């Protein structure tokens, strides 16, 4: 429509399938994070680290809203603090 080419349906389905098969958030948690009962990981820091990790892996990061929803789906609670928002029970690995 209006001179804009649309991606064919087969391409859209393949792209959706590939994105679903690549669990970038799960990979990030596995390689960069540690579960800690009293841990607090600032939301902004978490997403920036995730994006940097994806950049090193030459993979596109998902949008921040999707990132937050993915962590919540995994049982990592997102909380609002006085100074910043954070994910409870998780910290970045020091190794």
PyMOL commands that set and color helices and strands:
alter all, ss='L'
color gray80, all
select helices_A, chain A and resi 9-21+24-32+43-56+64-73
alter helices_A, ss='H'
color red, helices_A
select strands_A, chain A and resi 33-42+78-80+85-92
alter strands_A, ss='S'
color yellow, strands_A
deselect
rebuild
show_as cartoon
